[in-house]
Amino acid sequence: MRERITYLDVARGLAILLVIFYHVPLYIRICHPDAGDLLLSHIHAGTYILPFFMPVFFVISGYFTKTSMDYWQFLWGDVKHLLLVGLLLTFINVLIQSIGLWNSGAVGWILHSLLSIHFLDIIFSNWFVAAIFFARQIYYGIDRLSQYLSRERNGLYWCVELIMLTFIAIAGILIEPHAPHNSQWFYCQGFVFALFIAFGKLLRSYPVSKWWMLGGGGIYILLMMVAHMLGWSTLEYGMINTSFTVAHWPFYMLLALSGSVLLIGIAQLINHLAPLEFVGRHSLIFYIPQGGILYVTGTLLGKLFLPDSSIHVWLYILIMWGVTLLGLSAISWIQEGWQYAYSNFWSHK
C-alpha cells in the first residue's frame, strides 16, 4: 500500500482547489456565453496559478515512483490505478451530466463505446490521466537506462537522466504539431512531463526544508511579476496549452517547477489539515467528475438567475464552487466507505 505523507496530501488538496477555482468561471462562460465580458477579470486572475496547479501532481507522482520493480508490475499498477479508475470516473462524469440534464443518450453512447475499441478515446480524452500515464512509462524507461549507463554512480546517474529527459521533452514539443489529436498527449504532454516525474524523485532523494522550498518558490512570484510587467500572457505557458514552442519551454519549466515548489512548501508549512488531506487523497475523484457537476450546476442555476452583474457573477462562482465541492466530497466518502467495507470483508475471510 502506498505510504501516506500528510503534507503531500495537503499539496494535492490545495492544487485541486485551485483547479476548481480556475475552472468555475470557464464553465460559467460555457453555460452562459453572454456573461463572457463579466468573467474576464476572474479568468485573468486564474492565469497567476495556471502554470503550476497541474504540474505539481506530476512532481508528487515522481516522489512516489519506484522503478526498481519489474516493468510489467509497474505497468499493471498504472493501468489499474490510472486508466481503469480514470475510465470509471469518466463514466461517473457522464452519468452526472445525463441525470442532471435528463440526457439518456450520453449514457447509451458511453456504454456502446465501452464495448468497442473506442473506449481508448474515452480514457485518453481526459488529458491528465493520459499525460501522467505516458509520462510515467517514459520515465521508467529513461530511469532504468540511466542507471545502466551510469553503473549506479549517483552524480553521473542524475546528469545522464536529466539530459536525456530534456532532449525527449524538446523532441516532444517539436513532434506535437504533427501528431494525431489524441497522440498529442503522448508526444507533447507525456514527453515534457516525464521531466517533472524526475524532479519529484530528486526531491525524495535530496529532501530540503520547507523554508528552502518557500524560498525557491519565491522565484515563481518574481517570474510572474516580470511576465506581467513585460505584458507576457502566462496563458501561453499554461500546461494545458500544447502549442508552446521550444522558445517558450525554458520559461515555462521555470514557472511550473518553481510554482510546484512554492505549493509544496506551503503544504509543508500547513503539514496537517484533515479536509485538505481528504481532498488530496481523492485527487482523481475531485479532478475528473468536477466537469459534470460544474456543467449541470451552471446550466440549472441559469433557470433561477443569470450572471448579468458583478454581484451575480460572484454569487454564481460561490454556489458552483460549493455545490461542486460537496458533490465531489460525497463521491469520495462513498468510495472510501466502500473501500473500507471491502477490506474488512476480505480480512475476515
N, C-alpha and C positions, 0 to 999 in steps of 0.2 A: 504494500500500500504506500502511496506517495506521502512523504513526510510533510507535515504542515509547519510552515514558518509564518507566524502571525503577521509580521509586517509586510510580507509579500502578498498575503491575502488582502490586507488593507490597501496595498498599492493597486491590486486588481480592482478592488471595490471602488476606490477613488476614480480609477480610469473609466470604469463602466458608467459611473455617474456623469463624468464629463462627456462620454459618448452620447448618452441620452440627452444631456443638456444641449449638445451641438445639434442633435437630430430633431428635437422638438420644433424649432422654427422652420426647418426644412419640410417637415410633414405638414405643418400648418399651411405652408405655401402650396404644397401638393394638393391638399384638400380644399384650399380656398385661394386660388391664383390671384384674385383681386386684392388680397392682403399683402401681395409681394412687396410693395413700397414700404409698408409699415414695418416689415420684418427685416429690412436691410441692415439696420444697426445691430439687431440681435445676431444675424448671420455673420456680420463683420466681427462681432465680439468673439464668435467661435473660432475665428482664424488664429487667435492667440494660443489656443490649445490644440488646434488641428494637427500640427506636425508631430506630436508625441503621444497622443492618447491611445493610439493603436500600436505603434512600435514597442511600447513598454510591455505589451503582452508577449512579444517575441523575445525580448530580453529576459523576462521572467521564465519563459519556457526554456530558454537556454540554461538558466540557472539549475534546472532540474534534469536537463538532458544528459543521459548516460549512454555513451557509445561503446561501453565495454561488453555489452550483451551481443548475442548473435543478431545479425540483421533481420532475419525473419521474425524473431521475437520482438525486435524494435518496431518493425513494420506493422505487425499484428496489433501491438499496443496502440499505435497511432490510428490504425483503421478502426479499432474498437472504440477508442476514446474521442476521436475527432470525426471521422467520416460517418460512422453509424449513428453516433449521438447527434451529429450535425444534421443528418438526414431525418431523424426522428423529430428534432426541434423545428426543422423547416416544415415538416408536415403539421406540427402543432401551430406554427405561424400561419399557415394557410387555413387551418381549421378555425383559428380565432377570427380571421377575416371573413370566412364563409359563414360562420354562425352569427358574428356581429353584424354583417351586412346582408344576411339571408341569401347567400350566393352558393347554392349547392354545386354548381358547375365546376368551381375551383377544386373541390374535394374529389369530384369524379376525374378531373384532369390529372391530379397528382397520383391517384390510385392507379389510373391507366398507365401513367409514366413509370410507376414503380415496377410494373410487370414487363417493361421493355428496357432496352439499353439506354434510353434517355434519362434513366434515374441518375446517371452520372452528371447530366446537365443540372439536375436539381441540387446535387451536392456542390458542384463547382460554381453554381450561380451565386453561392454565398462566398464572396471573395475571401473573407477572413479564414474560414475553415480550409479552403483550398490553399491559400498562401502559407498558412502555418504548417499544413501537412507537407507541402512540397519543400518548404524551407528546411524542415527537419530532416527530410530524406537527403537533400543536397548536403546539409551539414554533416550528417552521419558519414557519407562517403568521403568528404573532404577531410574530416577529422581523422578517420582511420588511415587515409593516405598520408596525412601529415605525420601521424605517429610512426608510420613505416619509414618515411623519408628521413625523419629526424632521429630515428632509433631511440625515442624517448628522452632525447636531450631537451629539457623543458624550454629553455630560451629559444633554441632553434625551432622547436615544435610550434611555438606561437607565431614566430616570424613567418614560417612556411605556410601555416594555416591562414593567417590574416592576409598575406599576399595573394594566395590562391583564391580566397573568398572575394577579395577586392576585384580581381580580374573577372571572376564569374559574375559579380554584380554589374560591372561595366558591360560585359557581354550581354547580360540580360536586358539592360537598358537599350543597347543597340539593336537587339533582335526584336524587342517588343512591338515596334510599329508594324512589323511584317508578319506577326504571329496571328493565327486564327483567334477569334474573340475569346473563347474560354481558355485558350492556351496562354493568354496574356498573364493570367495569374501564376502560371508556371514560369514562363520566361522572365517576366519582369519582377513581379512581386516575390515569388519564391526565391529567385536568384539574389535579389537585393537583400531580402530579409534574412537569408541564411547568415549574413554578417552580424545581425542582431542576436541570433542564437549564440554565435561565438562570443559576443560581448557579454551575454548573460553568464556563460560558462567561465569567462575571465573573472567576473565579479565573484563567482563562487570560489575560484582558485586563489584569488588575491583579494579577500574581503577588505573593505575600507569602512571607516566610521561614518555615522550619519552626518557629522559636521563636514567631512570631506565631500560627501555626496551633495549636501546642500550648497557647498562652495562651488563644486563643479557644475551643479545645476544653475548657479548664478550666471554662467556663460549663456544659458538659454535666454534669460531675461535681457542680457546685454545684446545678444544677436537679434532678438525681437525688436528692441529699441532701435538698433541700427537699420533693420529692414524697413521699419515704418518711417524712420527719418528719411530714408532714401526712396520711399514710395514703392518698395517692393511688396507685392502681394504674397503673403505666405500661403495662399491657396495653391500657388504653383508648387509649393514644397510639401503640401499635404500628401500623406502616404496613400490616400485613396485615388490620387491622380496618377495614372500610369503613363502620362505623357511627358514627364520631366526628362530632361536630356542629361548627357554626361556633364555638361557645364553646370546644370543645376545641382548635380549629385553631391559634390563636397559640402555645399552649404546645407543641403537637405539632411545629410548624415550628421552634421554638427548639431542642427536643430533637433533632430529625432533623438540622438543619443544623450545630449545634454538635458533635454526635456525629460527623458525617461529617468535619468539620474536624479533630477530635481524631484520628480514624483516619488521615487523610491526613497529618497532622503526624507521627504515629508512623512512618508508612511513609517519609516524607522523612528521618527520623532514621535508619532502617534503611538506606534507599536501595537497597541491592543485596543480595539473598539469593535465590540460584538456585531453591530449592524453592518459595518464595512467589511468585516471578516466574512459575514454571511454572504454578502453580495459577491465578494471576491471568490468564495468557494464555488459559486454557481455562475461563473463568468459567461459560459456559453448560453445558459438559460436566460440570463439578463441581456445577452447580445442578440441572439437570433430572433426570438419571438417579439422583441420590442417593436419591430416594424409593424406587425399586425395590430398590436394594441394601440400604437400611435395613430395608425391609419383609421381604425374603427372609431377611436375616441374623437379624432379630429372631424371625421365625417358626421357622426351622430351629434356632436356638440354644435355643429353648424345649424342643426334644426332648432336649437334653442336661441342662439345668438351668434352673430358673426364678428370676427375680429376687425371692426371698422374704425377703431381708435386705438391710441397707445394703451389706454387702460384695459380695453378688451383684449389686446394682444398679450399683455402681462397676465391677465386672468386666464386666457387660453393656455398660455405656457404653464402656469401653475397647476391648472386642472389636468392637462395632459401629462405633465411630469408626475403628479401624484397618482393618477389612475394607472399609469404605466408601471411605476414602482410597486404599487400594491398588487397589480396583476402578476407581475414577474415574481414577486415575493411569494404569492400564493402557489404558483407553479413550482417554485423552488422548495417550499415547505412540503408539498405533495411528494416531490421527488425524494427529498431527504427522509420523509416518513416511510415511503415505500422501500427505500434502500435499507433503513433500519430494520423494518419488519422482515425483509428478505434475508438479511444477515443473521437475524435472530432465529429465523426458521431453520436455516441450514446449520447453525451452531448447535441446535438441539437434536439434529439428526444423528 
